[in-house]
């Protein structure tokens, strides 16, 4: 029986956010940051690449560590490698672009953008240098952060940047505060900030072309989208970070993380460096915006996201990431099918458990609970640059009898855990592996707002124990939602049909 794919699409012990998918030959490769399970800050581990055959997205293999942070000359000052991207140069070699940062993002905006090179897409990369001006000095125009790169029919185009709303706040231009703030955050001098404000801003997404050496810029960087977005289609979804670029036919798609900080958006243009028009949201890791869903009704803890789109074996997908461990520091890659309409538009897709599977999961066998796509207590928080202390349901891990288990932790009264989608066979026995300190019960339904089709009674346990009920599932594709009624928090390890 063919293996299935589900979200997260890599092993549940792996944490590779900021995923940039690229098809090279007959395999798709994922380049991303590398978080530590239960980490204390962003991107604590060295770059690891996974790949899969384009015709079997359930068969991911680890290609191993391709590049170590200590290979960068600035490692002693900034020890963490942030979101990379990879491109094949005109010489047939593969070039990895990335930015270094200190703990909690300190110094991550200082630049420059570093480059490593390898003869293979997932071999051992070696440090090459940094993106530079023609005179050899580091290129540090705008804010050198989150590089995205494309080989556009022989022209190498680099995209990068970050953006905050400082300069669009009322009275900002009459205050020195924003200049001092930007100087501190971006490592820039006041005169540079003021000069750039007269032109547009030091912030915002920028692009520049590179010479065939993959390091030297050919021209002056320029904004892809103007910084000032009030009164434009970008106003509700202004650029924040995570520049990524794709070309579909003759149209350029600029994918980015908005200042909403939970969604990937896109803009399109017939030109690679200007005239981009806002398209919409592709995916939100809390399903915010989908069918009018608001922030306060988010279906997960939301927070930083980063990713892109890629066509794999004729089908388009969006790759993004979710949060675990109550922080932005342990993020896992997920993916969904998308459709690019004849007019070039992309409709926002819902987040699911089946992701790359090509259809609903079989309602048979055991699934890890952590593939749940909706985990909410009705008032889930938005992540920040720290680990949150309040109690709410979250994906976590711990030791049980010497074995590391991954589970949904801190499940309190009213918590809803949802899986989309399964191919139900009809009447079946559903078994939950639960660690509970007090009696509880679980209402089972097949839609987020549907009436229960039954319930499972839970007794106090000593570790994870199994509880079952025979249920009449409607045949065919459907969701599985579990609503918990409990006086004490509990943990969910797995669901079995």
C-alpha positions as CSV (number, residue, x, y, z in Angstrom):
1,X,0.0,0.0,0.0
2,X,1.4,3.4,-1.0
3,X,2.5,5.6,1.8
4,X,0.5,8.7,2.6
5,X,1.6,12.3,3.1
6,X,0.3,14.6,5.8
7,X,1.1,17.8,7.5
8,X,3.7,18.4,8.7
9,X,5.2,16.7,5.6
10,X,8.6,15.9,7.2
11,X,9.1,13.7,10.2
12,X,7.3,15.0,13.2
13,X,10.6,15.3,15.0
14,X,11.9,17.8,12.3
15,X,11.6,21.5,12.3
16,X,12.4,23.2,9.0
17,X,10.4,26.5,8.6
18,X,10.8,29.2,5.9
19,X,10.6,26.5,3.3
20,X,11.7,27.4,-0.3
21,X,10.7,24.4,-2.6
22,X,12.6,24.0,-5.8
23,X,12.4,21.2,-8.4
24,X,15.8,20.3,-9.7
25,X,15.7,17.3,-12.1
26,X,13.2,14.7,-11.0
27,X,13.2,15.7,-7.3
28,X,11.8,18.6,-5.2
29,X,14.2,20.0,-2.6
30,X,13.2,22.0,0.5
31,X,15.6,24.7,1.6
32,X,14.8,26.4,4.9
33,X,15.9,27.5,8.3
34,X,16.4,24.8,10.9
35,X,14.8,25.2,14.3
36,X,15.5,23.1,17.4
37,X,12.6,21.1,19.0
38,X,11.6,23.2,22.0
39,X,14.2,25.7,21.0
40,X,15.2,28.9,22.9
41,X,15.5,31.2,19.8
42,X,15.1,31.1,16.0
43,X,17.1,28.9,13.7
44,X,19.4,27.2,16.2
45,X,20.6,24.4,14.0
46,X,22.6,24.1,10.8
47,X,20.9,23.8,7.4
48,X,19.5,20.4,6.5
49,X,17.8,19.6,3.2
50,X,15.0,17.1,2.5
51,X,14.0,16.0,-1.0
52,X,11.3,13.8,-2.6
53,X,10.6,12.4,-6.0
54,X,8.3,14.7,-7.9
55,X,5.9,11.8,-8.4
56,X,5.7,10.7,-4.8
57,X,5.5,13.5,-2.2
58,X,5.1,11.0,0.6
59,X,8.7,9.8,0.2
60,X,10.9,12.4,1.7
61,X,14.5,11.6,2.5
62,X,17.0,13.6,4.5
63,X,20.0,14.7,2.4
64,X,21.9,15.5,5.6
65,X,23.5,18.7,6.7
66,X,24.5,20.8,3.7
67,X,26.0,23.9,5.4
68,X,27.1,24.8,9.0
69,X,26.7,28.2,10.6
70,X,30.4,28.2,11.6
71,X,31.4,28.2,7.9
72,X,30.3,31.8,7.7
73,X,33.1,34.3,8.7
74,X,30.7,36.3,10.9
75,X,29.8,33.2,13.0
76,X,31.4,34.5,16.2
77,X,29.3,37.7,16.0
78,X,26.0,36.2,14.7
79,X,25.7,32.5,15.1
80,X,22.3,31.7,13.6
81,X,21.5,31.3,9.9
82,X,18.1,32.6,8.8
83,X,15.8,31.7,5.9
84,X,17.8,30.7,2.8
85,X,17.0,30.3,-0.8
86,X,18.8,28.3,-3.5
87,X,19.2,28.9,-7.2
88,X,21.1,27.1,-10.1
89,X,23.6,29.5,-11.7
90,X,24.4,29.7,-15.3
91,X,27.5,27.6,-14.7
92,X,25.3,24.7,-13.5
93,X,26.3,25.1,-9.8
94,X,23.9,25.7,-7.0
95,X,24.1,28.9,-4.9
96,X,22.7,29.3,-1.4
97,X,21.8,32.8,-0.2
98,X,21.2,33.5,3.5
99,X,21.5,36.1,6.3
100,X,23.1,35.7,9.7
101,X,21.6,36.8,13.0
102,X,22.2,36.8,16.7
103,X,19.9,35.4,19.4
104,X,16.3,36.5,19.2
105,X,17.0,38.2,15.8
106,X,19.4,40.8,17.2
107,X,21.7,41.9,14.4
108,X,19.7,40.0,11.8
109,X,19.0,43.1,9.8
110,X,22.6,44.3,9.7
111,X,23.6,42.5,6.5
112,X,25.3,41.6,4.3
113,X,23.7,38.6,2.4
114,X,26.0,35.7,2.4
115,X,26.4,33.1,-0.4
116,X,27.6,29.5,-0.4
117,X,28.1,27.2,-3.5
118,X,28.0,23.5,-4.3
119,X,28.1,21.4,-7.5
120,X,24.9,19.5,-6.3
121,X,21.6,20.8,-5.0
122,X,22.0,19.0,-1.7
123,X,25.8,18.4,-1.4
124,X,28.3,20.0,0.9
125,X,28.1,23.8,0.3
126,X,31.1,25.9,0.8
127,X,31.2,29.6,1.7
128,X,31.7,31.8,-1.4
129,X,31.4,35.3,-0.2
130,X,28.8,38.1,0.3
131,X,26.7,40.0,-2.1
132,X,28.8,43.1,-2.9
133,X,29.0,46.3,-4.8
134,X,31.2,46.5,-7.9
135,X,34.0,48.0,-5.8
136,X,34.0,44.9,-3.6
137,X,32.4,46.5,-0.5
138,X,29.3,44.7,1.0
139,X,26.0,45.6,-0.7
140,X,23.8,46.9,2.1
141,X,21.3,49.1,0.3
142,X,17.9,48.8,2.1
143,X,17.7,46.0,4.7
144,X,19.5,42.8,3.7
145,X,17.2,40.2,5.1
146,X,15.4,37.0,3.9
147,X,16.9,36.7,0.4
148,X,14.9,35.1,-2.4
149,X,16.5,34.4,-5.8
150,X,15.6,33.3,-9.3
151,X,17.4,32.5,-12.5
152,X,15.2,34.3,-15.0
153,X,16.3,32.9,-18.3
154,X,20.0,33.6,-17.5
155,X,19.5,36.8,-15.4
156,X,20.0,36.2,-11.7
157,X,17.6,38.3,-9.7
158,X,17.9,38.7,-5.9
159,X,15.0,39.9,-3.7
160,X,15.2,40.8,0.0
161,X,14.1,43.2,2.7
162,X,11.9,43.8,5.7
163,X,9.3,46.4,6.6
164,X,7.7,48.0,9.7
165,X,5.1,50.7,9.7
166,X,7.1,53.3,11.6
167,X,7.2,55.9,8.8
168,X,3.4,55.7,8.1
169,X,2.4,56.5,11.7
170,X,0.9,59.9,12.3
171,X,3.6,62.4,13.1
172,X,6.5,60.0,12.5
173,X,8.3,62.3,10.1
174,X,8.4,65.1,12.7
175,X,9.9,62.8,15.3
176,X,13.5,61.6,15.7
177,X,12.2,58.4,17.4
178,X,11.7,56.5,14.2
179,X,15.2,57.4,12.9
180,X,16.8,56.3,16.2
181,X,14.7,53.1,16.1
182,X,15.6,52.3,12.5
183,X,19.3,53.0,13.1
184,X,19.3,50.6,16.1
185,X,17.3,47.8,14.3
186,X,19.0,48.0,10.9
187,X,22.5,49.0,11.7
188,X,22.2,52.2,9.5
189,X,23.4,55.7,10.0
190,X,20.9,58.5,10.6
191,X,21.8,60.3,7.4
192,X,21.1,57.1,5.4
193,X,17.7,56.7,7.0
194,X,16.8,60.4,6.3
195,X,18.1,60.3,2.8
196,X,16.1,57.1,2.0
197,X,13.0,58.6,3.6
198,X,13.1,61.4,1.1
199,X,13.2,58.8,-1.8
200,X,10.8,56.3,-0.2
201,X,12.3,54.3,2.7
202,X,15.2,52.1,3.8
203,X,12.6,49.5,4.4
204,X,10.4,47.5,2.0
205,X,11.1,44.7,-0.5
206,X,14.0,45.3,-2.9
207,X,15.5,43.6,-5.9
208,X,18.8,43.7,-7.7
209,X,20.5,41.7,-10.5
210,X,23.7,39.8,-10.0
211,X,26.7,39.2,-12.3
212,X,27.5,35.6,-13.3
213,X,29.9,35.5,-10.3
214,X,26.7,35.4,-8.2
215,X,28.0,38.0,-5.8
216,X,28.5,41.3,-7.6
217,X,25.4,43.5,-8.2
218,X,24.9,44.7,-11.8
219,X,22.8,47.8,-11.0
220,X,21.4,49.7,-8.1
221,X,18.8,47.9,-6.0
222,X,15.2,49.2,-6.2
223,X,11.9,48.7,-4.4
224,X,9.6,46.1,-5.8
225,X,6.7,47.7,-4.0
226,X,6.7,51.2,-2.7
227,X,7.0,51.5,1.1
228,X,4.0,53.7,1.6
229,X,0.9,51.6,1.1
230,X,-1.9,53.6,2.7
231,X,-4.7,54.0,0.3
232,X,-3.4,51.1,-1.9
233,X,-4.5,47.5,-2.3
234,X,-1.5,46.6,-0.1
235,X,-2.8,48.6,2.9
236,X,-4.4,45.6,4.8
237,X,-1.6,43.3,3.8
238,X,1.6,45.3,3.7
239,X,5.0,43.6,3.2
240,X,6.8,42.4,6.3
241,X,9.5,39.9,5.3
242,X,10.0,36.5,3.5
243,X,10.6,37.7,-0.1
244,X,10.2,34.9,-2.6
245,X,9.9,35.1,-6.4
246,X,8.4,32.7,-9.0
247,X,7.7,33.1,-12.7
248,X,4.6,31.5,-14.1
249,X,4.5,31.8,-17.9
250,X,5.5,35.5,-18.5
251,X,4.1,36.7,-15.2
252,X,6.1,37.3,-12.0
253,X,4.7,36.3,-8.6
254,X,6.2,38.0,-5.6
255,X,5.3,35.9,-2.5
256,X,5.8,37.5,1.0
257,X,4.8,37.4,4.6
258,X,2.6,40.4,5.5
259,X,2.6,42.4,8.6
260,X,-0.4,40.4,9.7
261,X,2.4,37.9,10.4
262,X,0.4,34.7,9.9
263,X,-0.3,34.8,6.1
264,X,1.5,34.4,2.8
265,X,0.4,36.9,0.3
266,X,1.2,37.4,-3.4
267,X,1.5,40.2,-5.9
268,X,1.9,39.9,-9.7
269,X,3.6,41.9,-12.4
270,X,4.6,41.6,-16.1
271,X,8.0,43.1,-15.0
272,X,10.4,41.5,-12.4
273,X,11.3,44.7,-10.6
274,X,8.2,47.1,-10.5
275,X,4.5,47.6,-11.1
276,X,3.5,44.7,-8.8
277,X,-0.3,44.5,-8.1
278,X,-1.6,43.0,-4.9
279,X,-3.2,39.6,-5.5
280,X,-4.4,38.3,-2.2
281,X,-3.7,35.9,0.6
282,X,-2.6,32.3,-0.4
283,X,-2.6,30.7,3.1
284,X,-2.9,31.7,6.8
285,X,-1.5,29.4,9.5
286,X,-4.7,30.2,11.5
287,X,-7.1,30.2,8.5
288,X,-7.6,33.9,9.3
289,X,-9.4,35.5,6.4
290,X,-10.7,32.3,5.0
291,X,-14.5,32.7,4.6
292,X,-14.4,35.8,6.6
293,X,-12.7,34.3,9.7
294,X,-11.3,37.0,12.0
295,X,-8.1,37.1,14.0
296,X,-9.9,36.5,17.3
297,X,-11.4,33.3,15.8
298,X,-8.0,31.9,14.6
299,X,-8.0,28.1,14.5
300,X,-4.4,27.8,15.8
301,X,-1.8,29.8,17.6
302,X,-0.6,32.1,14.8
303,X,2.7,33.6,14.2
304,X,5.6,34.1,11.8
305,X,5.2,32.3,8.4
306,X,7.4,32.1,5.4
307,X,7.4,30.0,2.2
308,X,6.6,30.0,-1.5
309,X,4.7,28.2,-4.3
310,X,6.1,25.6,-6.6
311,X,4.7,23.5,-9.5
312,X,5.5,19.8,-8.8
313,X,4.6,17.2,-11.4
314,X,2.0,19.5,-12.9
315,X,0.4,20.5,-9.7
316,X,0.9,23.8,-7.8
317,X,1.5,23.9,-4.0
318,X,2.1,26.5,-1.4
319,X,4.6,25.7,1.3
320,X,4.3,27.5,4.7
321,X,5.0,26.7,8.3
322,X,3.1,26.3,11.6
323,X,4.1,27.0,15.2
324,X,4.6,24.5,18.0
325,X,5.8,24.5,21.6
326,X,4.0,27.8,22.3
327,X,6.6,29.9,20.5
328,X,8.0,31.0,17.1
329,X,11.2,29.0,17.8
330,X,10.0,25.5,16.8
331,X,8.2,25.7,13.5
332,X,7.3,22.9,11.1
333,X,6.8,22.9,7.4
334,X,3.4,22.3,5.9
335,X,2.0,22.4,2.4
336,X,-1.3,22.7,0.5
337,X,-2.5,22.3,-3.0
338,X,-3.4,25.5,-4.7
339,X,-4.9,26.5,-8.1
340,X,-3.7,29.3,-10.3
341,X,-6.8,30.4,-12.2
342,X,-6.7,31.4,-15.9
343,X,-6.7,35.0,-14.9
344,X,-3.6,34.4,-12.7
345,X,-5.3,34.7,-9.4
346,X,-4.8,32.3,-6.4
347,X,-7.7,31.7,-4.0
348,X,-6.9,31.4,-0.3
349,X,-6.7,27.7,0.7
350,X,-7.6,26.2,4.0
351,X,-4.9,24.5,6.1
352,X,-5.4,20.7,6.3
353,X,-3.9,17.6,7.7
354,X,-3.6,15.9,4.3
355,X,-1.5,18.5,2.6
356,X,0.5,16.9,-0.1
357,X,-1.5,13.7,-0.1
358,X,-3.5,14.4,-3.1
359,X,-6.8,13.6,-1.3
360,X,-8.2,12.7,2.1
361,X,-6.3,10.3,4.4
362,X,-7.4,6.7,4.7
363,X,-9.6,6.3,7.8
364,X,-7.6,3.3,9.0
365,X,-4.6,2.7,11.2
366,X,-3.0,5.1,13.7
367,X,-2.1,8.8,13.1
368,X,-0.1,11.1,15.3
369,X,-2.3,13.6,17.0
370,X,0.1,16.4,16.0
371,X,-1.1,16.2,12.4
372,X,-4.2,18.1,13.6
373,X,-4.6,21.2,11.4
374,X,-6.9,23.0,13.9
375,X,-6.0,23.3,17.6
376,X,-8.0,25.9,19.5
377,X,-9.5,26.7,22.8
378,X,-11.5,29.6,21.3
379,X,-9.0,32.3,22.2
380,X,-5.7,31.3,20.8
381,X,-2.7,33.8,21.0
382,X,-0.5,35.3,18.3
383,X,3.1,34.4,18.7
384,X,5.9,36.8,19.5
385,X,9.7,36.6,19.8
386,X,9.5,34.6,23.0
387,X,8.0,31.4,24.5
388,X,4.5,32.2,25.8
389,X,3.8,31.2,29.4
390,X,0.0,31.1,29.5
391,X,-1.7,27.7,29.2
392,X,-3.3,26.8,25.8
393,X,-3.3,23.7,23.7
394,X,-0.1,23.2,21.7
395,X,2.1,20.7,19.9
396,X,4.9,19.6,22.3
397,X,7.1,16.7,23.2
398,X,8.3,14.8,26.3
399,X,9.7,11.6,27.6
400,X,7.5,8.6,28.4
401,X,9.3,5.5,29.6
402,X,12.5,6.5,27.9
403,X,10.8,7.3,24.6
404,X,10.4,10.8,23.2
405,X,6.7,11.3,22.3
406,X,5.1,14.2,20.3
407,X,1.6,15.1,21.4
408,X,-0.9,17.9,21.9
409,X,-0.4,19.3,25.3
410,X,-2.4,21.5,27.7
411,X,-5.8,20.4,26.3
412,X,-8.3,22.1,28.6
413,X,-12.1,22.2,28.8
414,X,-13.6,23.3,25.5
415,X,-10.5,22.6,23.4
416,X,-11.3,21.7,19.8
417,X,-8.8,19.5,17.9
418,X,-9.5,19.0,14.2
419,X,-8.2,16.9,11.3
420,X,-9.1,17.5,7.7
421,X,-9.7,15.3,5.9
422,X,-10.3,11.5,6.2
423,X,-12.1,9.1,3.8
424,X,-14.5,7.5,6.2
425,X,-15.7,4.0,5.6
426,X,-18.9,4.3,7.7
427,X,-19.4,2.7,11.1
428,X,-15.9,2.4,12.8
429,X,-14.2,2.3,16.1
430,X,-12.2,5.4,17.0
431,X,-9.5,5.0,19.6
432,X,-7.7,7.9,21.3
433,X,-4.4,7.6,23.2
434,X,-4.7,10.0,26.1
435,X,-2.8,11.0,29.3
436,X,-5.4,12.3,31.7
437,X,-5.2,13.0,35.5
438,X,-9.0,13.3,35.9
439,X,-12.1,11.9,34.2
440,X,-13.0,13.6,30.9
441,X,-15.1,13.0,27.8
442,X,-14.6,13.8,24.1
443,X,-17.4,14.7,21.8
444,X,-16.7,13.5,18.2
445,X,-18.1,15.4,15.1
446,X,-17.3,15.6,11.4
447,X,-17.4,19.3,11.0
448,X,-16.3,22.3,13.1
449,X,-19.9,23.4,13.9
450,X,-21.7,20.0,13.5
451,X,-23.5,18.1,16.2
452,X,-21.6,15.2,17.8
453,X,-22.0,11.8,16.3
454,X,-20.9,10.3,19.6
455,X,-18.5,10.6,22.5
456,X,-15.7,8.8,24.2
457,X,-15.4,8.6,28.0
458,X,-11.9,9.1,29.5
459,X,-10.7,7.7,32.9
460,X,-7.7,8.9,34.8
461,X,-4.5,7.3,33.4
462,X,-0.9,6.4,34.3
463,X,0.7,7.7,31.1
464,X,-0.9,7.3,27.7
465,X,-3.8,4.9,27.7
466,X,-6.4,4.0,25.0
467,X,-10.1,4.8,25.0
468,X,-12.5,3.8,22.3
469,X,-16.0,4.1,21.0
470,X,-18.0,2.7,18.0
471,X,-19.1,5.6,15.9
472,X,-21.3,6.0,12.7
473,X,-19.1,8.1,10.4
474,X,-20.7,9.4,7.2
475,X,-19.1,7.6,4.3
476,X,-16.7,9.6,2.2
477,X,-14.5,12.7,2.7
478,X,-15.0,14.4,6.0
479,X,-13.3,16.1,8.9
480,X,-12.7,14.7,12.4
481,X,-13.2,17.1,15.3
482,X,-12.7,16.3,18.9
483,X,-14.1,18.6,21.6
484,X,-12.8,18.0,25.1
485,X,-14.8,18.2,28.3
486,X,-12.4,18.1,31.2
487,X,-11.7,19.6,34.6
488,X,-7.9,19.2,34.3
489,X,-5.6,19.6,31.3
490,X,-4.7,16.4,29.4
491,X,-2.6,15.2,26.5
492,X,-3.5,13.6,23.2
493,X,-1.0,11.3,21.5
494,X,-2.7,9.6,18.6
495,X,-6.0,8.7,16.9
496,X,-6.7,5.2,15.5
497,X,-9.4,3.9,13.2
